[in-house]
Amino acid sequence: MDVMPLLMLVAGSAAIAAVGRRTPVPAPLLLVAVGLAVSYIPGVPDYHLDPHIVLPLILPPLLHTAATDSSYLDLRAQLRPVALLSVGYVLFATFVVGWAAYVIVPGLPLTAALVLGAVVAPPDAVAATAIARRVGLPSRITTILQGESLVNDATAITAYRVALAAAVGEGATWAGGIGEFLIAAIGGIGVGIVLMVPIHWLRTHLKEPLLQNTLSLLIPFVAYAVAEEVHASGVLAVVVVALFLGHRAWEVDFATRLQEDAVWKMVAFVLESSVFALIGLQLPVVLEGLGEYEGLEAAWYAVAVFLVVVVARFVWVYPSAFLPRMLSARIREREANPTWKGAFIISWAGMRGVVSLAIAFSIPQTVEGGEPFPGRNLILFLTFTTVIGTLVFQGLSLPPLIRLLKLPGRDVQAETLAEGNAQAQASRVAEQRLDELLADERNALPEPLAARLRAVLERRRNAVWERLGQPNPITGETADDTYRRLAREMISAEREVFVKLRDGRYIDDEMLRTLLRRLDLEEAAAYRETT
């Protein structure tokens, strides 16, 4: 295996993603655009998107990070709109896009057209939420988009398998398709429920952070593999386990949480960057196999399918958002009014991604009789153009559209007040507990150390309120900014002394590493206290 192309992909995509964070263009879109441009540079290796790698090895960790970062309570509160999008919309889009492709493309069988519909049905998990966070969408819309993206891949993969069975001549029926869908869904949820408790028990009983983090990295792959082994939905198994672990993360050792957070951020960054770059790099592969479908004819099919995909989401979202409220007083009481603006943004945030391409590339070359799969190359092309079209057209226009509609963003001041009140309540309880402990002779401490504990508690209590204060009139810094800067300066001065002592052979490298780690933890603590 040639390692250099893989290294070039990871390093190049990471560099581009880093640049994207400093530009108005969202990183996923910049990565796709650069991938498209680079794909025709002479000497660039051919990158073929392998579904046997993407689905079992890349999708699980991405789903795991998205699910653990999500709120189980918020998702439960938005269960109805999430279910309508992640299940109802995906099935609706499968049939609408499939029927449209069957009508538009002469000679394309309905079963093959439904395969295309299932392939392009699920919106991408990463792109929409990345843009939503960047532009500060209301939390309810962000939760709905996150929840949809966690589950819709499972619906689309199951719908694809049913449509594919019919297309290759395996005698699929409607009853069989519904049965397979129910088995996959119930089985995936069941596997997740069975695994989540013992996995969490392991996480809370392992005392070595390195072992705990090794387990953490294995969890999404284990959940996915076990579910797929019993013909259930690996996607749902991963999501169920991750939601449970994220909800109970507070029970895990603090050292594990710190390491886990850093490790998973790095894993997600590398995978997300590489995946979007891979999308753009598929252009030569897709165009090579078009065969009879070329030129203006193929372009017309691509535009038509793209428009159907975009319009179909509006056709589903608006009735599903407002009809239940019109028909049920209970829903009107329990759920906030989605407003036409919110429904419009949810409709427009339907960018497709790597899962659609991976499913498309998994379409077999032949059917049961050994004949070529009807329209396979065209399906690949239409999937690719739909993914690129939604990412570029909808992705680029989503931020200005949100600003144009003037959707209310997150209320930062209200969130800070809520945080301050929560911290004040916790600090009062902690202070009472500290007094109780210090009253016990077994916990006797010198007064300077006891005062230090109280000072840390006081600092934590005041840090949130200081964020609401006025900035420094001279430097423009908030109190938090000044605190962090001064803490960094002090720690930097200590660090230089330790290095000089090591260079002068007063201490060895092992002691230097111990001292530097202590400073690193103090610097991290100072940063966390003020963010």
C-alpha positions in Angstrom: 0.0 0.0 0.0 1.3 3.4 -1.0 1.1 5.6 2.1 2.2 8.9 0.5 -1.2 9.7 -1.2 -3.0 9.1 2.1 -0.5 11.5 3.9 -1.0 14.1 1.1 -4.8 13.9 1.5 -4.8 14.2 5.3 -2.1 17.0 5.4 -3.6 18.9 2.5 -7.2 18.8 3.7 -6.2 19.8 7.2 -4.2 22.8 5.9 -7.2 23.9 3.7 -9.6 23.4 6.6 -7.4 25.6 8.8 -7.4 28.3 6.1 -11.2 27.9 5.8 -11.6 28.9 9.5 -10.1 32.3 8.7 -12.2 33.0 5.6 -15.9 33.8 5.2 -16.3 30.5 3.2 -17.2 27.5 5.4 -14.4 25.0 5.5 -16.5 22.1 4.0 -17.2 24.1 0.9 -13.7 25.3 0.5 -12.4 21.7 0.8 -14.8 20.6 -1.9 -13.9 23.4 -4.2 -10.1 22.8 -3.8 -10.7 19.1 -4.3 -12.5 19.8 -7.6 -9.6 22.0 -8.7 -6.8 19.7 -7.6 -8.4 16.6 -9.2 -7.2 17.7 -12.6 -3.7 18.7 -11.7 -1.1 16.4 -13.4 0.6 14.0 -11.0 -2.2 14.1 -8.3 -3.0 10.5 -7.3 -6.4 9.0 -8.1 -8.5 9.0 -5.0 -11.3 6.5 -5.3 -14.0 6.7 -2.6 -14.4 3.2 -1.3 -17.7 2.5 0.4 -16.2 -0.4 2.3 -14.0 2.1 4.0 -16.3 5.1 4.3 -19.4 3.3 5.8 -17.8 1.1 8.4 -14.6 3.1 9.2 -15.4 6.8 8.6 -19.1 7.2 9.2 -19.2 5.6 12.8 -16.7 8.0 14.4 -18.3 11.0 12.7 -21.7 9.9 14.0 -20.2 9.2 17.4 -18.7 12.7 17.8 -21.9 14.4 16.5 -24.1 12.4 18.9 -22.0 12.8 22.0 -21.9 16.6 21.3 -25.7 16.6 21.0 -28.2 16.9 23.9 -30.3 13.9 24.6 -32.8 16.1 26.4 -33.0 18.6 23.5 -33.4 15.9 21.0 -36.1 14.2 23.0 -38.0 17.6 23.2 -37.8 17.8 19.3 -38.5 14.1 18.7 -41.5 14.7 16.4 -39.9 17.1 13.9 -36.7 15.1 14.0 -38.5 11.8 13.2 -40.5 13.5 10.5 -37.3 14.6 8.8 -35.0 11.7 9.4 -37.6 9.0 8.5 -40.5 10.6 6.7 -38.6 13.0 4.6 -36.0 10.5 3.5 -38.6 8.0 2.3 -40.6 10.9 0.7 -37.4 12.1 -1.1 -36.6 8.6 -2.2 -39.9 8.2 -4.0 -40.2 11.7 -5.4 -36.6 11.9 -6.7 -36.9 8.3 -8.0 -40.1 8.9 -9.8 -38.8 12.2 -11.3 -35.6 10.5 -12.5 -37.7 7.7 -14.1 -39.8 10.3 -16.0 -36.8 12.5 -16.9 -34.3 9.9 -18.0 -35.4 7.8 -21.0 -34.8 4.1 -20.5 -34.0 4.3 -16.8 -35.9 1.6 -15.0 -38.1 2.7 -12.0 -36.1 0.4 -9.7 -32.8 1.9 -10.7 -34.4 5.4 -10.4 -35.5 4.6 -6.8 -31.9 3.5 -6.0 -30.9 7.1 -7.1 -33.6 8.5 -4.9 -32.5 6.6 -1.8 -28.8 7.6 -2.5 -29.5 11.3 -2.6 -32.2 11.4 0.1 -30.2 12.0 3.3 -28.7 15.5 4.0 -25.2 15.5 5.3 -24.5 15.6 9.0 -21.4 17.8 9.1 -22.0 20.6 6.6 -25.4 21.9 7.9 -24.5 21.8 11.6 -21.0 23.4 10.9 -22.7 26.3 9.1 -25.5 26.5 11.7 -23.0 26.9 14.5 -20.9 29.4 12.6 -23.8 31.7 11.9 -25.5 31.3 15.2 -28.8 29.7 14.3 -31.5 29.4 17.1 -30.8 26.4 19.2 -34.1 24.7 18.2 -33.2 24.7 14.5 -29.7 23.5 15.2 -31.1 20.6 17.4 -33.5 19.6 14.6 -30.8 19.6 12.0 -28.4 17.7 14.2 -31.1 15.1 15.1 -32.1 14.6 11.5 -28.5 14.1 10.4 -27.9 11.5 13.1 -30.7 9.2 12.0 -31.4 9.8 8.3 -28.4 7.8 7.1 -30.0 4.7 8.7 -33.2 5.3 6.8 -31.5 6.0 3.5 -29.2 3.0 3.7 -32.2 0.7 4.4 -34.3 2.3 1.6 -31.3 1.8 -0.7 -30.9 -1.9 0.1 -34.6 -2.5 -0.6 -34.5 -0.5 -3.9 -31.2 -2.3 -4.8 -32.7 -5.7 -4.2 -35.6 -4.9 -6.6 -33.2 -3.4 -9.2 -30.8 -6.5 -9.3 -33.7 -8.9 -9.5 -33.9 -10.3 -6.0 -37.7 -10.1 -5.9 -38.1 -7.4 -3.3 -41.7 -6.6 -2.3 -43.3 -3.7 -0.4 -44.1 -5.9 2.6 -40.5 -7.2 2.5 -39.1 -3.7 2.3 -41.2 -2.5 5.3 -40.2 -5.6 7.2 -36.5 -5.0 6.5 -36.8 -1.4 7.5 -38.4 -2.3 10.8 -35.9 -5.0 11.5 -33.0 -2.6 10.8 -34.4 0.2 12.9 -35.6 -1.8 15.9 -32.5 -4.0 15.7 -30.1 -1.1 15.6 -31.8 0.6 18.6 -31.9 -2.7 20.4 -28.2 -3.3 19.9 -27.4 0.2 21.1 -29.5 -0.3 24.2 -27.8 -3.6 24.9 -24.3 -2.2 24.5 -24.6 1.2 26.1 -24.9 0.1 29.8 -21.9 -2.4 29.8 -19.8 0.1 27.8 -20.6 2.9 30.3 -19.9 0.5 33.2 -16.4 -0.2 31.7 -15.8 3.5 31.2 -16.6 4.3 34.8 -14.6 1.4 36.3 -11.4 1.6 34.2 -9.0 3.7 36.2 -6.3 4.2 33.6 -7.1 7.1 31.3 -5.1 5.6 28.4 -7.2 2.4 28.5 -10.4 4.5 28.9 -9.5 6.5 25.8 -8.6 3.4 23.8 -12.1 2.0 24.7 -13.6 5.3 23.6 -12.0 5.1 20.2 -13.3 1.5 19.7 -16.9 2.2 20.8 -18.4 3.5 17.5 -16.7 0.7 15.5 -17.9 -2.0 17.9 -21.5 -0.7 17.9 -21.6 -0.4 14.2 -20.0 -3.8 13.5 -22.2 -5.7 16.1 -25.4 -4.2 14.6 -24.4 -4.9 11.0 -23.4 -8.5 12.0 -27.0 -9.2 13.0 -28.4 -7.3 9.9 -29.5 -4.3 12.0 -28.7 -0.6 11.5 -25.2 0.1 12.5 -25.9 3.9 12.3 -28.7 3.7 14.9 -26.6 1.5 17.2 -23.8 4.1 17.1 -26.2 7.0 17.7 -28.0 5.3 20.7 -24.7 4.4 22.4 -23.2 7.8 21.8 -26.2 9.7 23.1 -26.3 7.6 26.3 -22.5 8.0 26.9 -22.7 11.8 26.2 -25.6 12.2 28.6 -23.7 10.3 31.3 -20.3 11.7 30.6 -20.2 13.5 33.9 -19.8 10.1 35.7 -16.4 9.4 33.9 -13.1 10.4 35.5 -12.0 14.0 34.7 -8.7 13.0 33.2 -10.5 10.8 30.7 -12.9 13.5 29.8 -10.0 15.9 29.2 -8.1 13.5 27.0 -11.2 12.3 25.2 -12.2 15.8 24.3 -8.8 16.5 22.7 -8.6 13.1 21.0 -12.1 13.2 19.5 -11.7 16.8 18.3 -8.6 15.8 16.4 -10.2 12.7 15.0 -13.3 14.6 13.8 -11.2 17.4 12.3 -9.1 15.0 10.3 -12.0 12.8 9.1 -14.3 15.7 8.2 -11.5 17.6 6.3 -10.5 14.5 4.4 -14.1 13.5 3.6 -15.0 16.8 2.0 -11.7 16.9 0.1 -12.5 13.4 -1.2 -15.8 14.5 -2.5 -14.2 17.1 -4.8 -11.5 14.6 -5.9 -14.1 12.2 -7.2 -14.8 14.3 -10.3 -12.5 12.5 -12.8 -13.7 9.1 -11.6 -17.4 10.1 -12.1 -16.9 11.6 -15.5 -14.9 8.7 -16.8 -17.8 6.3 -16.7 -20.6 8.4 -18.1 -20.5 6.6 -21.5 -23.6 7.3 -23.5 -24.8 10.1 -21.1 -22.6 13.1 -22.0 -22.7 16.8 -22.8 -25.8 18.8 -22.6 -28.0 15.8 -22.0 -26.2 14.8 -18.8 -26.1 18.4 -17.7 -29.9 18.7 -18.1 -30.4 15.5 -16.1 -28.1 16.9 -13.3 -29.9 20.2 -13.1 -33.4 18.6 -13.1 -32.5 16.1 -10.3 -30.9 18.9 -8.3 -34.0 21.0 -8.6 -36.3 18.1 -7.6 -34.1 17.4 -4.5 -34.3 21.0 -3.4 -38.0 21.5 -4.1 -39.0 18.1 -2.5 -37.5 19.2 0.8 -39.7 22.4 0.8 -42.7 20.3 -0.2 -42.2 18.1 2.8 -40.9 20.5 5.5 -43.7 23.1 5.4 -46.7 20.7 5.8 -44.8 18.6 8.4 -44.0 21.8 10.4 -47.5 23.4 10.4 -50.1 20.7 9.7 -49.6 18.9 13.1 -49.9 22.2 14.9 -53.1 22.9 13.1 -54.6 19.5 13.9 -53.4 19.1 17.5 -53.9 21.5 20.4 -51.5 19.4 22.4 -48.7 20.0 19.9 -49.5 23.7 20.0 -49.1 23.8 23.7 -46.0 21.7 23.9 -44.0 23.0 21.0 -42.9 26.5 20.0 -44.2 27.9 16.7 -41.6 27.0 14.1 -42.4 30.2 12.0 -42.1 30.3 8.2 -38.5 31.6 8.5 -37.4 28.7 10.6 -39.1 26.2 8.2 -37.4 27.9 5.3 -33.9 27.6 6.8 -34.5 23.9 7.6 -35.7 23.4 4.1 -32.7 25.1 2.6 -30.2 23.4 4.8 -30.4 20.1 2.9 -26.8 19.7 1.8 -25.8 16.2 0.7 -22.4 14.7 1.5 -20.1 11.8 1.5 -22.6 9.2 2.6 -24.6 9.7 -0.6 -21.4 9.2 -2.6 -20.3 6.2 -0.6 -23.7 4.5 -1.1 -23.6 5.3 -4.8 -20.2 3.8 -5.3 -21.4 0.6 -3.6 -23.9 0.0 -6.4 -22.9 -3.3 -8.0 -21.6 -3.4 -11.6 -24.1 -6.1 -12.7 -27.5 -7.5 -11.9 -28.4 -11.1 -11.2 -28.3 -12.2 -14.8 -24.8 -10.8 -15.3 -26.0 -7.8 -17.3 -24.7 -4.3 -16.4 -26.6 -2.5 -13.7 -29.0 -0.1 -15.6 -27.8 3.5 -15.5 -25.1 2.9 -12.8 -22.7 5.4 -14.2 -25.4 8.0 -14.6 -26.6 7.4 -11.0 -23.0 8.1 -9.9 -22.8 11.3 -11.9 -26.2 12.6 -10.7 -25.3 11.8 -7.1 -22.0 13.7 -7.5 -23.6 16.7 -9.1 -26.4 16.8 -6.5 -23.8 16.6 -3.7 -21.7 19.4 -5.2 -24.7 21.5 -6.2 -26.3 21.4 -2.7 -22.9 22.0 -0.9 -21.9 24.9 -3.1 -25.2 26.5 -4.0 -27.1 26.0 -0.8 -24.0 26.0 1.5 -22.7 29.3 0.2 -26.1 31.0 0.2 -27.2 29.7 3.7 -25.2 32.2 5.8 -26.4 35.4 3.9 -29.9 33.9 3.8 -29.9 33.6 7.5 -28.7 37.2 7.9 -31.3 38.4 5.4 -34.2 36.7 7.2 -32.9 38.2 10.5 -33.5 35.0 12.5 -33.0 35.6 16.2 -29.7 34.0 17.2 -28.6 32.7 20.6 -29.2 35.1 23.4 -25.7 35.3 24.8 -26.5 37.5 27.7 -29.4 35.3 28.8 -27.1 32.2 28.5 -24.5 34.0 30.6 -27.0 34.9 33.3 -28.2 31.3 33.4 -24.6 30.1 33.6 -23.9 32.5 36.4 -27.0 31.5 38.4 -26.0 27.8 38.0 -22.5 28.5 39.1 -23.6 30.5 42.1 -25.9 27.6 43.3 -23.1 25.1 42.8 -20.6 27.3 44.6 -22.8 27.7 47.6 -23.2 24.0 48.0 -19.4 23.5 47.5 -18.6 26.1 50.1 -20.9 24.4 52.6 -19.3 21.1 51.9 -15.8 22.6 52.3 -16.7 24.0 55.7 -18.1 20.6 56.7 -14.9 18.9 55.6 -12.6 21.4 57.3 -14.5 21.1 60.5 -13.3 17.4 60.7 -9.9 17.0 62.4 -9.0 14.4 59.8 -9.1 17.1 57.1 -7.0 19.7 58.9 -5.2 22.0 56.5 -2.8 25.0 57.0 -4.8 28.2 56.7 -3.0 29.3 53.4 -4.1 26.0 51.7 -7.7 26.3 53.0 -7.8 30.0 51.8 -6.5 28.8 48.4 -9.5 26.4 48.1 -11.9 29.2 49.0 -10.1 31.6 46.5 -10.5 29.1 43.7 -14.2 28.7 44.5 -14.6 32.5 44.6 -12.8 32.9 41.3 -15.0 30.3 39.6 -18.2 32.0 41.0 -17.1 35.5 39.8 -15.7 34.5 36.4 -19.1 34.3 34.8 -20.4 37.6 36.1 -17.2 39.3 35.0 -18.1 38.5 31.4 -21.0 40.8 31.6 -18.8 43.7 32.7 -17.5 46.6 30.7 -14.2 46.1 28.7 -11.0 47.8 29.8 -11.2 51.4 28.3 -7.5 51.3 27.4 -6.9 47.9 26.0 -10.5 46.9 25.0 -10.0 43.6 26.8 -12.7 42.1 29.1 -11.7 41.1 32.6 -11.5 37.5 31.4 -9.2 38.4 28.5 -6.9 40.3 30.9 -6.9 37.4 33.4 -6.0 34.9 30.7 -3.2 37.1 29.3 -1.7 37.7 32.7 -1.9 34.0 33.7 -0.2 33.1 30.4 2.6 35.6 31.0 3.2 34.3 34.5 3.2 30.7 33.4 5.5 31.5 30.4 8.0 33.1 32.8 8.0 30.0 35.0 8.3 27.8 31.9 11.4 29.7 30.7 13.1 29.2 34.1 12.4 25.5 34.1 13.9 25.1 30.7 17.0 27.1 31.7 17.4 24.9 34.8 17.2 21.8 32.5 19.8 23.2 30.1 22.1 23.9 33.1 21.6 20.3 34.2 20.1 21.4 37.6 17.0 19.2 36.7 16.7 16.3 34.2 14.2 16.0 31.3 11.8 13.8 33.2 11.5 16.4 35.9 11.1 19.1 33.2 8.2 17.2 31.6 6.5 16.8 35.1 6.8 20.6 35.8 5.7 21.6 32.3 2.7 19.3 32.5 1.7 21.0 35.8 2.0 24.4 34.2 0.0 23.2 31.2 -2.8 22.0 33.5 -2.8 25.3 35.3 -3.0 27.3 32.1 -5.8 25.1 30.8 -7.6 25.6 34.2 -7.2 29.4 33.9 -8.6 29.3 30.4 -11.6 27.1 31.3 -12.5 29.3 34.3 -13.0 32.3 31.9 -14.8 30.6 29.0 
